[in-house]
């Protein structure tokens, strides 16, 4: 095996052991809840039970129902998104033979649409319901996927605009629905902690990313067109919309556990609430850097490969899978750290992750070795795996349910602007 294959195998083995340990911990927690349920039933039969203990029984059942209706939708939605990502550039550039300038404008259109839509989609979701907004995402993204079947440039631009709108919805309303539903069901009293949900979300996303990449490549090989993964995305979104429509309850901006006093979203972002402002700036810089990393990691490795006088093709599929393995490991480390409160708090972890991620990218300037660059990129992906659940958990605690979707949407405005400006300043 070569260097990259060895690293991928190592990530598989380490992640496999971590998953097994997490599985055993979950089983122990489930057994503990069953014992608690049995004790509560005995108390109820004796008519002398503790009310809080008896109430824990339906809460535990509600937690299981909650995970059963949320995670399948999450997997399908992110699977649909991951199916598109690796093929959208080559679809425009190689299959449709569009000039590089037009391709750049298409991508910019998507980010601009995301920034503009972030001004209003959150507030509309809070007003008309997060469940309805999730259904709207499925419909809008399906239309965006259908647009790639056309060669009309206006249709393609409209599709990218819909894609930007859909991305804003995906990153705001699903999380807003989940956190509010978690609070409404009172699941904090169960073994299902909010931090573990966020950690599991990123773990599942990493696995789905690898599988979606493989499935997408097989579909392209079978059909001979890069449009196939986009059609497959629609096939993922259809069952997701059925589950949402049939199983999810609706929640609005004025429901759930709100803060002590309702805060004006604009004042939150203008600095009255410094915690939200800090999270917004952190999100803008970290996630903006992450998107730039997505664009430039392959040219950076190619450059290091050529500097070592190597002219063979790099195994980008294996490298990408290794990055996803590093991100998955980061998400499981997050769960481990937050489960054991003696290590550090979520806020301290988020601060550490940002510093470590900055350092890993900075070191690539001084170390031009291909293998060192690869490992530094793996460290960055490890940080990404810890960042997203940590950021989601912090936002879940700081932002009240009453304005959650609106604030989540507004926080994506500086991020989209950051990416558009950065890409406009980038040269070949």
N, C-alpha and C positions, 0 to 999 in steps of 0.2 A: 504493500500500500504506500502511496505517496503522502506527502505532508498534509494535504488538505483532507484526504480520506481518513488518516489517523485522527485528526482533530474532530472530524464529524463523528467517528466511532466513539471517541472519548466523551463528547457531549451527549451522545445517545445513552452511554452507560451511566454517566453521572445523573442525567435527568431521570433515567429509569429508576435508579436507586432512590432519588428524591420523591418521585411519584409513589413508589411503594411505601416509603415512610409516611407520606401524607395520607395514603390510603389507610394505613393501619391506625393513624391518629383519628381519622374520620370515623372509622369503625368503632374505636373506643368511645368517641363522643356520642355516636349513635346508641351504643350499648348503655351509656350513662343515662341518656334521655329515656330509653325503654325502662330502665330501672326506676327512674323518677316517675314515669307514667304509671308503672305498676304500683309504686308506693302511693301515688295520688289516688288511684282507683281504690286501694285498700282504705285510705282515709275517707274517701267518699262513701264507701260501703258502711264504714263505721260511723259516718255522720259527724266526724270530728276533725276533718282535714283542714289544713291551712289553705285559705282562699287563693293566695299567690301561687302555692304549689299546685293546686288543682288547675289554675289558669295556665300553668306551664304546659299542660297536656295539649290543648288545642293550639297553643303557640308552636309547639314542636311539630305538630301535624301541618300547620300552616307553613312552616319553614320548608318542609319537604315538598309541599305543593308549589311553593314559590320557586324553588330551584327547578322543579320539573317543567314549569311553564316559561321560565326566563332563559335558561341556558340553551335549550334547543333553538330558540329564536336567535339568540346571540351567535351561536355557531353558524346558522344559516345566513344571517346578515353579514357577518364578517367573512364567511366563505364566499359570498357573492362579491364582496369588495376585493378580496385577495385574488379571485379569479381574473379580475380585470387588470390589476396593476402591472404585472409583468409584460403584458401584450399591447398596451394602449399606444406606446411610442412606436413600436415596430409596425403596428397596424396603420398608423397615419403615415409614417415615413417610408416603409418598405412596400407595404401592400397597396396603399392608395397613392403612393408616389407623390406625396405632398412636399413642397419645398420646406427646408428647415425653418424658414421665417414663419410660414403658416403654422407649422407644428408648434412653434414657440407661442404664437398668438392663441392657439387653441388651449394650451396649458394655462396661459395667463388668463384667458377668459374664465376657465374653471375656478381659479383662485379668486379672481375679482367677484365672480358670482357668489362664491362662498363668503367673501367679506361683506358684500352688500346684503345678502340674505340673512347674515348673522344679526343685522339690525332689527329684524322683525320676526324671524321664525320662532325664536324662543318665546316672545310675548304672545304670539298667536297660539303656540302650543300650551302655554299656561292658561290661556283664555278658553280655548276650544277643546283642550284635553290632550295629554301626552300620548295616549293610546291612538287617538286619531292622527296625531302627528307621525307616529311610527308607521301607521298604515299609509300615510301620504308619502313617507320615505320610500316604501316598497314600490308604490306606483310611479313616483318620479324617477327613481333609479332604473326601473324597468324601461321607462321611455328613453332614458339616457342610453341604455344598452341597445335598444332597438335602433337608435339613430346611427350607429356605426354600420348598419346594413346598407345605408345610403351613401352615394358618392357625391351628393349635393353638398357644397361647402357650407351653405346656410344651415342645412340640417345638422351638419357636424358641429358647427358653432353653437347651435341651439342645444344639441346634446351635451356639449361640454358645460354650458351654462346650467343645464339641469343637473349635471353631475356635481357641479360645485354646490348647488342648492342641496342636493342629496347628501353630500359629505357633511355639510353643516348640520343637517338633521341627524345624521348617524352619530355624530360626536356629541350631540346635545340631548335629544329627546329620549333616547333609549336609556341613557344613564340617569336622566332626570326621573323617568318613570320608575326605574328600578329602585333608586334611593328613596323616593317618596313612598312607594309600595312597601318597601322594607320597614320604613318608619310607621306607616299606617297599621301594618300587621303586628307591630310590637316585637319584631324578631330579635331585637337586641337582648332580650331575656333568654334566648335559646343559645345553643352552641354555635349557631350560624352567625358569625360576626361579619360586619360590613367589610372590614379589611380583608378577610379571607375570600369574600365574594370578588373583590377587585383583583386579588392575586390570582384566583382561579380564572377570571376572565382573560387576563393576559396570557396565562398558561395555555388555555384553550385556543386563543388567537394565534399563538406561535405554532401549535400543532396544525391548526387549520391552514395557516399560511403555507407550510411545507406541503401538505396534502393538496391544496388548491393549485400550487405551482406544478405538481406532478400531474394532476388531473388535467389542468389547462394545456400542458405540453402534449399529453396523449391526445386530447381533443383536436389540437392544431395538426398533429401528425395524421390523425385519421381523416380529418375533413379537408386539410390543405388550406385552411383559411384562419386568420387570427380573429375572425368574428365569432368563432365557435365558443370561446370562453365567455363572451358577453351573453350569448344565448343561454349558456349554462347558468350564468348569474341570475337570469330571469327565472330559471327553474328552481333556484334556491329561494328566491324572494317570494314566489307563489305560496309554498307551504308555510313560510314564515308569516305571511299576511293572514293565512287561514288560522294559524295558532293564535296570533294576536287578536283577531276578530272574535274567535270563539272562546278563548281561555282568559285573556287579560281583562282586568277591571279597569275602569277609567279613573284617572286622577287629574286634578286641575291645580292651577296656581294658588288657589286659596284653600287647599286641603292639606292634610297631613300635619306634621309637627313644624310649625313656623317659629321663627325667632321671637323673642319677647316683644319686640316692636317691629312692625313691617318697615323695610328699608326701601328707599327709592333706588332702583337699579342704576340710574345715572350717577347719583351721589356715591353709590358704592364704587363705581369705576373712577370717579373723579377724586377719590382719595379720602372721603369721609370714613370709609371702612378700609383701613390700611391692609388688613389681612387679605381681602379680596383683590386689592390692587397689586399686592406682592405676588399672589398666585397668578394673576393675569400677566404680569411682566415675566415671571418665571416660565409660564406656559408659552408665551410668545417666543422667548429666546431659545428655550430648550427644544420645543417642537419645531420651531423654524429651522434650527440647526439640524434636527433629525431629518427634515425633508430635504435639506441641502445635501446631507450625507447620503440619502437615497439616490440623489442624482449623480453624485460624484465618487462614490466608493469604488465603482468598477474602473473608471479612468485612473484613480489613484493607485489601485493595485496593478493595473496595466503598466503604469509608469515605473513603479518599483520593479516589476517583472522585467521590463526592458533594461533598466539600469543594471540588473544582474546579468545582462547579456543572454537572457532567456527569450526565445522567440516562439515557444510553443503556446497553444491556446490555453487560457486559464479555465478551470472547471467552475464556471460561475454558478451552476446549479448546486454543486456541493458546497461552495462558499456561502451561498445564500442560505442553504439548509443549516450550516454551522452558525450563521448569524442568528437564525431563528432559535437554534438550540441554546445559544448564549442568552437570548431574550427570555426564553422559557425558564432557564436556570435563575435568571434575575427575579422573575415573578415568584418563583418558589422560595427564593431567599427572602423576599419581602414578607411572604406569609410566615416563614419561620421566625424572622426578626420581630414582626409585630405580635406573633403569638407569645413569644418570650419577652415580656415588657422590660426585663432586666437589661437587654442589650441597648436599645435606644427608642425614643418616641418616633412617631411617624414624621413629625416636623424635622427632627434631627436627621432622620434617614434621608428625607428629601433634600436637605441641605448637603449632606454628604454625597449623595448621588450626583447632584449638579456639579459639585467640585470635581469629583472623580471623572465624570464625563468630559468636562472641560479639559482636564489634564490629559486624558487619553487622546483627544483630538489634537491638542497642542503638541504632544510628543511626536506625532507623525511628521511634524516639520523637521525635527532634529534626527529622527531615525528613519532612514530611507530603505532599510532592508525590507524585502517583500514579506518575510515571515513575521518580523516585528510589527510591521504595519497591519498585517492581518490580525495579530493578537490584540493590538491596540483597538482595532475596529470591533473585535469581539468584546473587549472591556466596555466599549461604548454601548454595544447592544445589550450587554448585561445590565448596564445602567438604565437603558430604555425599559427593560423588563421590570426594574424596580420603580422607575419614575412614574409610569402610568397608573399602577394601583395606588401608589403613595399620593399622587396628585388627585386622583379620583376620591380617595378617602378624605383628604384635606378639604376638598371642595364640598364633599358631602356633609362635613361638620361645620364649615364656615357659612355656606349659603343656605338660607332657609328654603323649605319646600314651596313656600308661596311664590317665590320668584326664581326658582331653580333653573328652568329651561331658558328663561330670558337672560339671566346672568351667564349661563354656560354659552349661549349664543354670542353675547357681547364679548366674551373673553376670546373668541376666535377671530375677532376683527383685526387686532394688531398682528396676530399670527399670519393671517392671509396677506396683509400688507407687507409684512416682513419678507415673506417668500417671494412675492411679486417684485419687490424692489431688489432683492438679492439676485434673482434670476435675470432681471433686466440689466444688472451691472456685470453679469458673467459673460466672459468671452470664450471662444473656442480654445 
